[in-house]
């Protein structure tokens, strides 16, 4: 599963009768079309994540860009980081309609640019444009929720946005794999665009009511996010360059570290116990999980000869594991409250590392191929536990009135973790294969890296405070 999921605020406990009343008000006459439009916007993101991602290995292979495979993810996530912050600032100043319109347009243009590519430069440019537009769409959607729904029904709306991932997560990879295998990967990219057109037609007129005119503030934060993205990109690129790699690494650190100190709570880079450790844990979690997941898809085809449909089964299995663990955690919260959250983060990391081990063994040996989706279902359950519990821990520690800021910090750590995990993994894979190592050994090194980062997360998870 991709990292496009947004941090959710915990919904307050309510009785069944009150929940039903709240659900009805979300779809009352005043908000019905707005609700449908926002859900369509989130669904576009889910369809892209569960449809386009399974097609990436085939697309990159046909374009002759396997050494740059990790950048297909990193370019998207680093641009998404900038788009999210820029779109949020724009929505605060002008209302969500303008950034939503531009975001949908950029997202669609990026899909068409990547889908029509005949080389990796154009393909990566399309992925970056997708990420920028997608970040603006998500930021504008959540501003619309904040302004269009009173506090009493906002948790129900947030729950509905999360539910839009279920069907794409279950059926999206298989459908995408079938289209990729029998028609062509370009049609997967183009197939998302009509959803964006429908979303724009439904949602943009509804957002006109929120138009405002205010000075744009927070330019320093946007600039810091831009430098953080550039610094992370330089660090990823440095791992695949021999002679100037040290200079690129130093330049990347010089840009990234000061930016993160400005954007994240003090002590995050050292995982200081408390909120800082919670934010750091999210970055480590997404590095390990998404850094491994990208190469589960690629390795299934390269090492086991799996078709796009079969390779996509691992993504669906992980989605089911994630959803199941999220539901299980909701039941645990109802019974025990916040007391077991730190333990659930630790359990999540343990399951994630176990899933990586199972998948690596299945891909690197002659054991039955069905162990790949089984192992990645365990990994999906692991991130489901750690992701949800970690979000609740961090939001609970947010200073009053700054819950949105903490949510943004979690998203920042998630974007950087995903970009670094997939990008460094791709550079490592390309470096080893160019040095004459076998694909099996190169993939093994990538899984070993993500496993070590997962174990690091297990070690620092205890620094979270419930």
C-alpha positions, 0 to 999 in steps of 0.5 A: 500500500502506498503512503498517500494515506493521511493522518487521521484524528481520533474520533470521540467515542459515541453511542450507536444512536449518536453515530447514526445521527452524525452519519446522516448529517454528513449527507444532509441536503446542505452538504451532500454534494460537497461530501460526495465531491470530497470523497471522490477526491480522496478516491482518486488518490486511492485509485492512483495509489492502488492502480498506478503503483502495481504498473510501475515495475512494468513501465520502468522496465519497458522504458529501460530505467530499472536503475532509476526504479526507486525514483519513480516513488521518490520523485512522487513523494518529495513533490507531494511533500512540497505540494501538500505544504504549498497547497495548505498555505494557498488554501488558508489564504484563498480557500480550497477551490483554487488549490483543488482546481490546480491540484487536480489539473496537475495530477491529471497532467502528470498522469498523462505525461508519465503515461505517454513517456518514451524515456525515464526523464519524461516519466519521472517528470510526470511522477513529480507533477503527479505528486505536486498536484496530489499533495495540493488536492489532499491539502485542499480536501482537508481544509474543506472538511475543516471549514465545511463541517462542524466539529461534531460531525467532522470525525465521521467525515474523516472516517468516511475518507479513510473508508474510500481506500477499501475497494481500491485496495482490494481490487485495484492491484488485480485490475491494474495488473490485468490491464498492464498484462493484456493491454498496456501499462499506459492505459492504467495511467490514462484510466485515472484521468476521467475520475479527476474530471468527474471530481472537478465537475462535482467538487469545484462549484461546491468549494466556491462558498469557502473563497476568502482573500487573506495574505499568504503566510508561512512562506518560510515553512514552504521554503524549508519544505522545498529545501528538505525535498532537495536535500533528501533528493541529493542524499538519495542520488549520492548513494549511486554516484562514486566520485561526487557522492560524498559532496552530494551527501554533504550538500544534502545533509546541509540542506535537510538537517536545518530544514527538519529542525525548523519543521519538526519538534526539537529532538526529532532527529535524536528520537527524544522521548515524547512527541519527537520520538513519535514523529521519528518513529513514523519516518522510520516506519514508512522507510522500512515498509514502503522501502520493502514494498516497492521491491516486493513488486519488482522482485516478484517479476524479476526473481520469480517471474510473476505476472503483473496480476500475481505481483499485485496480489501482494499489494492487496494482501498487505491492504487487507492486513492493514485494514484488519489490524486497524479494525482490531486496534479500534476494538482494543481502544474501546476495551483498554483505551490508551494504555496499550498504544506503545505496546501496539507500536512495538508489536507493529514493528515486530510484525513488519520485520517478520513480514520482510523476512518472510517475503525475502525468503520467499523471493530469494529461494525456491519456496512456494510463491504464495508465501510472498502475499502471505508474508506481505499480509503480515507486513501490512498488519504490522504497519497497520498497528504501528501507524494507527497507534503512533498517530494516536500517541502523537495527536494526544501529545499535541499542544491544545490548538496545534493538532493540525500542526502535529498532523502535518509533521507526521505527514512530513516524516512519512513523505521523507521516510517513503522517499528515502526508503524507496530511493536509497533501495533503488540506488543500492540495487542499481549499484550492486547490479552494475558491479556485477552482482546477481539480481538475487543478491541485490534484492537481498541487500535491499530487504536487509536494509529495510529489515535493519531500519525496521529493527531500529524502529522497534528499538526506538518505539519504546520512547513513545509516550502514551 
